[in-house]
Amino acid sequence: MSGYIPAWSAVPAAGSPGYEDAQTRVPSGPAVSFTPVVDLDSGGVIAVQVTAEGRYGADPADITATVNAVQAATDEEARLPLVLSIPAAAVVAGSGGLAPLHEAMRAGGRRPREVILVIEGDLHVADRGHLMAGVDGLRAAGYLMAFGSLGVTHLPLDILADTSPYVIVISPQLVDRIPRDNRRGALAESMVTMARGIGAHVLAPGIRDESQLGAIRGWGIRLAQGPLLAPHDWKPSHGRVHVPVPIPEATPMAALLGPRVQEFLLPAMTLAQSASAEDVVNAFGSESSITSVVLVDEYQRPQSMIDRSRFLLFMAGAYGHALHARKPAHRIADSARLVPKTTPAIAAMQLAGRESERVYDDLVVVDEVGRCLGIVHVSDLIRHVANTQPAKV
């Protein structure tokens, strides 16, 4: 039997009791665990890491464990974005060996853009080009790419600059030794600085106590996992995880500016930047509450935006539909008005007021690396501010 075993699987060490049995046993079904990825700012679960057993053996490119994880997520009806480990050797080997993953995704009704593939394992110098080609292929298919076990894996750091991963995952071994070991802590903190420079998120796994949590928060890490945040038997059906993270006291200026726009966030209707005007018409026709369509690139970064009222008036004009329906919608789109999710409500309203003809256009909320998180209605901001202002006598 052959296959890949995730680094955190409980496999007996060579020579220890049970080692021989582990090499020959055939499990009745893969052991599966679900670990929430928690946004420490909101205390919410934004993704689920699914870990499953693969086949025991020496083939480093076997992706049975990854496929089993997709199937387990399907059986559990886990609809949140998934975080899946994939061996570096499988990515290096090319697209042929990845077919079972794509088939499991298709069978489970999963879209690649809802999956973060975390590349695990060492990289040989001779395999560098093949790894980069494999990453490009998976990204072209729509997957979000990440690298795991940073800090202990034999991986040239300039690979991160060349591949621009969506997430880097600090090694659990490093996290386990902070803040007791200042040298390991300095190494982990340097990775956070590097990630910020290349536009990647950082995930800190294995958080067990509040001192570790305080350390990673001090470095600006928002995404975390571990026993402190969720029980070992957590499952997607358990829903939201509430994290006991102290909220800094608001300064007088922060109080005046009001809450952040992320508190007013609504789902965005997104289409590819290449979408036609007819695609936009169909999107608006599918739901009357849709006020805008955001055109995004392959990384879900907003490129332009279409306001419902102006677009439908334009298309309803003389020959509007006949002339434009089959042409790219971005030709008649407006620039997207982007606001970081931490923007205060008052500041967002000021942005909205800069263009008098677009005062009430939706604002597009983006994360730290420019991905679309959703939209905010300016009317909601105005209503909130009006309700919180003291009444004048």
C-alpha positions as CSV (number, residue, x, y, z in Angstrom):
1,M,0.0,0.0,0.0
2,S,1.2,3.5,-0.7
3,G,0.3,7.0,0.1
4,Y,0.8,10.3,2.0
5,I,0.3,10.7,5.7
6,P,-0.3,14.2,7.0
7,A,2.4,15.4,9.4
8,W,0.0,15.6,12.3
9,S,-1.4,12.1,11.9
10,A,-0.9,9.8,14.9
11,V,1.5,7.3,13.4
12,P,3.8,5.3,15.6
13,A,7.5,6.0,15.2
14,A,9.8,3.4,13.7
15,G,10.8,0.8,16.2
16,S,8.1,1.7,18.7
17,P,5.2,-0.6,19.7
18,G,2.6,-0.8,17.1
19,Y,4.8,0.3,14.3
20,E,4.7,-2.9,12.3
21,D,1.0,-3.1,12.6
22,A,0.6,0.4,11.4
23,Q,2.6,-0.5,8.2
24,T,0.3,-3.4,7.4
25,R,-3.2,-2.7,8.7
26,V,-6.0,-1.8,6.4
27,P,-8.3,0.7,8.1
28,S,-12.0,0.1,7.7
29,G,-12.4,3.8,6.9
30,P,-10.2,6.9,7.0
31,A,-10.0,8.7,10.3
32,V,-11.2,12.2,9.8
33,S,-10.9,15.4,11.9
34,F,-12.4,18.8,11.3
35,T,-10.6,21.9,12.6
36,P,-12.1,25.4,12.3
37,V,-10.0,28.3,11.0
38,V,-11.0,31.2,13.3
39,D,-10.9,34.9,12.4
40,L,-9.7,36.3,15.7
41,D,-11.1,39.7,14.9
42,S,-14.7,38.6,14.5
43,G,-14.5,35.3,16.5
44,G,-16.1,33.5,13.6
45,V,-15.2,30.4,11.7
46,I,-14.2,31.3,8.1
47,A,-13.0,27.9,6.9
48,V,-12.7,24.3,8.0
49,Q,-9.5,22.2,7.8
50,V,-10.3,18.6,7.0
51,T,-7.7,16.0,7.8
52,A,-8.1,12.4,6.7
53,E,-5.9,9.3,6.7
54,G,-4.4,8.2,3.4
55,R,-2.7,4.9,2.5
56,Y,0.4,3.9,4.3
57,G,3.5,3.4,2.2
58,A,6.4,5.1,0.5
59,D,4.8,7.0,-2.4
60,P,5.1,10.7,-1.5
61,A,2.9,11.8,-4.3
62,D,-0.2,9.9,-3.3
63,I,-3.1,12.1,-2.6
64,T,-5.5,9.6,-1.1
65,A,-5.6,11.6,2.1
66,T,-6.6,14.8,0.3
67,V,-9.3,13.0,-1.7
68,N,-10.6,11.3,1.5
69,A,-10.8,14.8,3.1
70,V,-12.9,16.1,0.3
71,Q,-15.3,13.1,0.5
72,A,-15.5,13.5,4.3
73,A,-16.4,17.2,3.9
74,T,-19.1,16.2,1.5
75,D,-20.5,13.5,3.8
76,E,-20.5,16.1,6.7
77,E,-22.2,18.7,4.4
78,A,-19.5,21.2,5.4
79,R,-20.3,24.2,3.2
80,L,-17.7,26.5,4.6
81,P,-14.5,27.0,2.5
82,L,-12.1,24.0,3.0
83,V,-8.5,23.9,3.9
84,L,-6.9,20.7,2.6
85,S,-3.3,19.4,2.8
86,I,-1.6,18.2,-0.4
87,P,1.9,16.7,-0.6
88,A,4.5,18.8,-2.4
89,A,5.5,15.7,-4.4
90,A,2.0,15.5,-5.8
91,V,2.1,19.1,-7.0
92,V,5.6,18.5,-8.5
93,A,4.4,15.3,-10.3
94,G,1.9,17.3,-12.4
95,S,-1.7,17.2,-13.3
96,G,-2.0,13.5,-14.1
97,G,-1.9,12.4,-10.4
98,L,-4.3,15.2,-9.3
99,A,-7.3,13.8,-11.3
100,P,-8.8,12.0,-8.3
101,L,-8.9,15.3,-6.4
102,H,-10.7,17.1,-9.2
103,E,-13.2,14.2,-9.5
104,A,-13.9,14.2,-5.7
105,M,-14.5,18.0,-5.9
106,R,-16.9,17.5,-8.8
107,A,-18.7,14.7,-7.1
108,G,-19.1,16.8,-3.9
109,G,-20.3,19.8,-5.7
110,R,-17.3,21.9,-4.5
111,R,-15.9,24.8,-6.4
112,P,-12.1,25.1,-6.4
113,R,-12.2,28.8,-5.4
114,E,-13.7,27.6,-2.1
115,V,-10.7,25.4,-1.3
116,I,-7.3,26.3,0.0
117,L,-4.7,23.7,-0.9
118,V,-1.9,23.7,1.6
119,I,1.3,22.3,0.1
120,E,3.2,20.2,2.7
121,G,6.6,18.6,2.6
122,D,10.2,19.3,1.6
123,L,11.2,20.5,-1.8
124,H,14.3,19.3,-3.7
125,V,16.2,21.9,-5.6
126,A,15.7,20.0,-8.9
127,D,11.9,20.1,-8.4
128,R,11.6,23.9,-8.1
129,G,10.4,24.5,-11.7
130,H,7.9,21.6,-11.5
131,L,6.5,22.8,-8.3
132,M,5.9,26.3,-9.7
133,A,4.3,24.9,-12.8
134,G,2.0,22.7,-10.6
135,V,1.0,25.7,-8.5
136,D,0.2,27.7,-11.6
137,G,-1.9,24.8,-12.9
138,L,-3.9,24.4,-9.7
139,R,-4.4,28.2,-9.4
140,A,-5.6,28.3,-13.0
141,A,-8.2,25.7,-12.0
142,G,-9.4,28.0,-9.3
143,Y,-7.8,26.7,-6.2
144,L,-6.3,29.0,-3.6
145,M,-2.8,28.0,-2.8
146,A,-0.9,27.9,0.5
147,F,2.3,26.6,2.0
148,G,2.3,24.7,5.3
149,S,4.8,24.0,8.1
150,L,6.8,27.1,7.4
151,G,9.8,27.3,9.7
152,V,10.7,23.6,9.6
153,T,10.0,22.5,6.1
154,H,12.9,22.5,3.6
155,L,11.5,25.2,1.3
156,P,13.4,28.1,-0.2
157,L,11.7,31.2,1.0
158,D,12.0,32.9,-2.4
159,I,9.5,30.3,-3.6
160,L,6.9,32.2,-1.6
161,A,7.7,35.4,-3.5
162,D,7.5,33.6,-6.8
163,T,4.3,31.8,-6.2
164,S,2.4,34.4,-4.2
165,P,0.4,32.0,-2.0
166,Y,-2.9,33.1,-0.5
167,V,-1.9,31.8,3.0
168,I,1.2,30.7,4.7
169,V,0.9,28.3,7.7
170,I,3.4,28.6,10.4
171,S,4.7,25.3,11.7
172,P,2.8,24.0,14.7
173,Q,6.2,23.2,16.3
174,L,7.1,26.9,16.2
175,V,3.8,27.9,17.6
176,D,4.1,25.4,20.4
177,R,7.3,27.0,21.6
178,I,6.2,30.6,21.7
179,P,6.4,32.7,23.8
180,R,8.7,30.5,25.9
181,D,11.4,30.4,23.3
182,N,12.3,33.9,22.1
183,R,14.4,32.6,19.2
184,R,11.5,30.6,17.8
185,G,9.2,33.5,18.4
186,A,11.5,35.8,16.5
187,L,11.5,33.3,13.6
188,A,7.7,33.1,13.6
189,E,7.4,36.9,13.7
190,S,9.8,37.3,10.8
191,M,7.5,35.0,8.7
192,V,4.6,37.3,9.5
193,T,6.6,40.3,8.3
194,M,7.5,38.4,5.1
195,A,3.9,37.3,4.5
196,R,2.7,40.9,4.9
197,G,5.3,42.0,2.3
198,I,4.1,39.4,-0.3
199,G,0.4,40.0,0.4
200,A,-0.4,36.6,2.0
201,H,-2.5,35.8,5.1
202,V,-0.9,34.0,8.0
203,L,-2.5,31.0,9.8
204,A,-1.2,30.0,13.2
205,P,-2.2,26.4,14.1
206,G,-2.1,24.6,17.5
207,I,-2.9,27.5,19.8
208,R,-3.2,26.0,23.2
209,D,-3.0,28.8,25.7
210,E,-3.6,32.6,26.0
211,S,0.1,33.5,26.1
212,Q,0.4,32.0,22.6
213,L,-2.7,33.8,21.5
214,G,-1.4,37.1,22.8
215,A,1.9,36.6,21.0
216,I,0.4,36.0,17.6
217,R,-2.1,38.8,18.0
218,G,0.7,41.1,18.9
219,W,2.3,40.2,15.5
220,G,-0.9,41.0,13.7
221,I,-2.0,37.4,12.9
222,R,-5.7,37.1,12.5
223,L,-6.2,33.4,11.5
224,A,-5.7,30.7,14.1
225,Q,-6.5,27.1,15.0
226,G,-6.1,25.1,18.1
227,P,-7.5,23.5,21.3
228,L,-7.9,27.0,22.9
229,L,-10.3,28.0,20.2
230,A,-12.3,24.8,19.6
231,P,-12.7,21.3,21.2
232,H,-11.0,18.4,19.5
233,D,-14.3,16.9,18.4
234,W,-15.6,20.1,16.8
235,K,-17.5,19.6,13.6
236,P,-19.0,22.0,11.0
237,S,-22.5,21.4,12.3
238,H,-21.3,23.0,15.6
239,G,-21.3,26.3,13.8
240,R,-19.7,29.5,15.0
241,V,-16.8,29.5,17.5
242,H,-16.7,32.3,20.0
243,V,-13.2,33.3,20.9
244,P,-12.5,35.0,24.2
245,V,-10.2,37.7,22.8
246,P,-10.3,41.0,24.7
247,I,-11.4,43.9,22.6
248,P,-9.3,47.1,23.0
249,E,-11.1,50.0,24.5
250,A,-12.2,52.4,21.9
251,T,-10.5,55.8,21.8
252,P,-12.7,58.9,21.7
253,M,-12.0,59.3,18.0
254,A,-12.9,55.7,17.3
255,A,-16.2,56.2,19.1
256,L,-16.9,59.3,17.0
257,L,-16.2,57.5,13.8
258,G,-18.6,54.6,14.6
259,P,-18.3,50.9,13.9
260,R,-16.3,49.4,11.1
261,V,-17.9,48.7,7.7
262,Q,-17.5,45.0,8.2
263,E,-20.4,45.2,10.7
264,F,-22.7,46.2,7.8
265,L,-21.3,43.6,5.3
266,L,-23.7,42.0,2.9
267,P,-22.9,39.2,0.3
268,A,-21.8,40.5,-3.0
269,M,-23.0,39.2,-6.4
270,T,-19.7,38.6,-8.2
271,L,-19.1,37.6,-11.8
272,A,-15.8,37.1,-13.7
273,Q,-14.3,40.2,-15.3
274,S,-14.9,38.5,-18.7
275,A,-18.7,38.2,-18.1
276,S,-21.0,39.6,-20.8
277,A,-23.7,42.2,-20.3
278,E,-26.3,39.4,-20.8
279,D,-24.7,37.6,-17.8
280,V,-25.3,40.7,-15.7
281,V,-28.9,41.0,-16.9
282,N,-29.5,37.4,-15.8
283,A,-27.8,38.0,-12.4
284,F,-30.1,41.0,-11.7
285,G,-33.1,39.0,-13.0
286,S,-32.4,36.2,-10.5
287,E,-33.1,38.3,-7.4
288,S,-34.7,41.7,-7.1
289,S,-32.7,42.6,-4.0
290,I,-29.4,42.5,-5.9
291,T,-28.3,46.2,-6.1
292,S,-24.9,45.7,-7.8
293,V,-22.7,43.2,-9.5
294,V,-18.9,43.2,-8.8
295,L,-16.7,42.0,-11.6
296,V,-13.7,40.2,-10.2
297,D,-10.5,38.6,-11.4
298,E,-9.4,35.0,-10.8
299,Y,-8.3,35.9,-7.3
300,Q,-11.7,37.4,-6.4
301,R,-10.2,40.9,-6.5
302,P,-12.7,43.6,-7.6
303,Q,-12.0,45.1,-11.0
304,S,-15.2,47.1,-11.6
305,M,-18.8,47.3,-10.5
306,I,-22.1,47.7,-12.1
307,D,-25.0,49.5,-10.4
308,R,-28.4,47.9,-11.0
309,S,-30.4,51.1,-11.7
310,R,-28.0,52.6,-14.2
311,F,-27.3,49.4,-15.9
312,L,-30.9,48.4,-16.5
313,L,-31.8,51.9,-17.7
314,F,-28.9,51.7,-20.1
315,M,-29.9,48.3,-21.4
316,A,-33.5,49.3,-21.7
317,G,-32.6,52.2,-24.0
318,A,-32.9,52.2,-27.7
319,Y,-31.0,49.2,-29.1
320,G,-29.2,48.8,-25.7
321,H,-29.8,45.1,-25.4
322,A,-29.2,44.3,-29.0
323,L,-25.9,46.3,-29.1
324,H,-24.4,45.3,-25.8
325,A,-25.8,42.0,-24.5
326,R,-23.1,39.8,-26.0
327,K,-20.2,42.2,-25.3
328,P,-18.1,42.3,-22.2
329,A,-19.9,44.0,-19.3
330,H,-16.9,45.8,-18.1
331,R,-17.2,48.1,-21.1
332,I,-20.1,49.8,-19.4
333,A,-19.1,49.3,-15.8
334,D,-17.8,51.8,-13.2
335,S,-14.8,51.6,-11.1
336,A,-15.4,49.7,-7.8
337,R,-15.3,51.9,-4.8
338,L,-13.1,49.9,-2.5
339,V,-13.0,50.1,1.3
340,P,-10.9,48.0,3.7
341,K,-13.1,46.1,6.1
342,T,-11.6,48.0,9.0
343,T,-12.7,51.3,7.7
344,P,-14.9,53.2,10.1
345,A,-18.5,54.0,9.0
346,I,-18.0,57.7,9.0
347,A,-14.9,57.4,6.8
348,A,-16.7,55.2,4.4
349,M,-19.6,57.7,4.1
350,Q,-17.0,60.4,3.3
351,L,-15.7,58.2,0.5
352,A,-19.2,57.7,-0.8
353,G,-19.7,61.5,-0.9
354,R,-16.8,62.3,-3.1
355,E,-18.7,61.6,-6.3
356,S,-22.1,63.3,-6.3
357,E,-23.5,61.1,-9.1
358,R,-22.6,57.9,-7.3
359,V,-23.3,58.8,-3.7
360,Y,-25.6,55.8,-3.1
361,D,-23.6,53.2,-5.1
362,D,-22.6,50.2,-3.1
363,L,-19.2,50.2,-1.5
364,V,-17.1,47.1,-2.1
365,V,-15.4,45.8,1.1
366,V,-12.0,44.0,0.7
367,D,-9.7,42.1,2.9
368,E,-5.9,42.6,3.5
369,V,-5.0,41.2,0.1
370,G,-7.7,42.9,-1.9
371,R,-10.2,40.1,-2.2
372,C,-13.9,41.0,-2.3
373,L,-15.6,40.2,1.0
374,G,-19.0,41.7,0.2
375,I,-20.7,45.1,-0.2
376,V,-22.1,47.8,2.0
377,H,-25.2,49.9,1.3
378,V,-24.5,53.5,1.9
379,S,-28.1,53.9,3.1
380,D,-27.3,51.4,5.9
381,L,-24.4,53.6,7.1
382,I,-26.5,56.7,7.0
383,R,-29.3,55.1,8.9
384,H,-27.0,53.8,11.6
385,V,-25.3,57.2,12.1
386,A,-28.7,59.0,12.2
387,N,-29.9,56.6,14.8
388,T,-26.9,57.0,17.0
389,Q,-26.7,60.8,16.9
390,P,-28.2,62.5,20.0
391,A,-31.5,64.2,19.3
392,K,-31.5,68.0,19.1
393,V,-34.0,69.9,21.1
